[in-house]
Amino acid sequence: MELREIRDRWNDVLDALLATDRIAWLAFFDARLADFDGTTLTLDFSDSRKLGAAHEYSAARIKQRQLLISIIKDLLNIDVEIVEK
């Protein structure tokens, strides 16, 4: 799978995340998909950091990362690692 294909389905991933866990959705909804090398999906949160500390969910992302990985596996049938940029 290529990055473009993941981008095309990203709203489906986010919808499933929201249906499963609203905190997880809040942690990842503003991620930009920066890169995918076949195993590692790089998420960019630099735009969200511009909005200030009230919008900083990095601690929640650490706790919720496994749920995102699981939903990506279920919907897109790929195994990924998640890293942040």
ABEGO torsion letter per residue (X at the ends): XBAAAAAAAAAAAAAAAAAABAAAAAAAAABBBABBAGABBBBBAAAAAAAEAAABAAAAAAAAAAAAAAAAAAAAGBBBBBBBX
